[in-house]
Amino acid sequence: MGITPLLRYKPPYDWGAMLSFLERRAIPGVERVSGSTYTRTIEIDGSHGIVSVEPGTGHTLRVIVRGASLMALPWIVGRVRRVFDLAADPEAICARLREDPVLAPLVVARPGLRVPGGWDGFELAVRAVLGQQITVRAAVGLAGRLVAAYGQALECSGRRIEGLTHLFPRPERLASADLSALGMPRSRAASLSALAAAVVANPKVIGHGRTLDETVTRLRGLAGVGEWTAQYIAMRALGEPDAFPAADVGLMRALTDQSGRRPTSTELLKTAERWRPWRAYAAQHLWASLAMAQPDRGVGRARGEAQSLHR
């Protein structure tokens, strides 16, 4: 029997959209979605555990924690709140975005959209680098091979859950591994190794700055992390509500005009000024509009994980 807290949120909440996003990106061995429940492996001070999240009664999410002590509960709750964006105030966000004629109908149609977070900053950064310039499916496959090769086997007391076998690899393990054997370009493997080494040297390197610009600048100093990847990490791993990956091909596609012209990243960034301080949520609505228009198709292969939010 595990620990089972209920976490409240302000409605509405588009649980279907959140769960669909996480399911398409679930790393084999580490995460799974079954029915209406998301489950993943975790590690806290060397102890292994499993966390499951599902809708609770009223405006709550039910969290089931196995293999972790009560002492770890505040840390786990904080991570769950970040992944599922439970601190969001949809009324305030929607009120601001409804002022824009482009976003207004999207916000009215999907008022409960949240920005999916990341369980761990290093894990999210690795995923983002892995997914550069390949499809989401291919990126998930690479992440699965990474976990199978370098992740620690799960050791958790109690009932096992099918498909959950490993923890995500620790930066210490990846920093010394020959990642080129996983079937990725050598330059990307080198970037991942350098990223891992940077986190080993300074575990707080993937963290908040005093401003979003400072955060992005710090992240861009990491190997393999450009402007798009830095904004994406800030959005998902750090919960920056105004982060905005303006170079994302999906965002450009979502704003294609009637003549078929897409805005440039510079033009998109200028347009997005009117969505502050909620540009991350504006991006979520634009990506969701593409998914609704083409539910059974990807939107291209230019950015892999960069396209993940709108596929």
Secondary structure, DSSP 8 states (H G I E B T S, - for coil): --B--EEE--S---HHHHHHHHHHT--TBTEEEETTEEEEEEEETTEEEEEEEEE-SSSEEEEEEES--GGGHHHHHHHHHHHTTTT--HHHHHHHHTTSTTTHHHHHH-TT------S-HHHHHHHHHHTTTS-HHHHHHHHHHHHHHHS-B---SS---TTB-B----HHHHHTS-GGGGSS-HHHHHHHHHHHHHHHH-TTSSS--SSHHHHHHHHHTSTT--HHHHHHHHHHTS--TT---TT-HHHHHHT--TTS----HHHHHHHGGGGTT-HHHHHHHHHHHHHHHSTTS---SSSGGGGGGG-
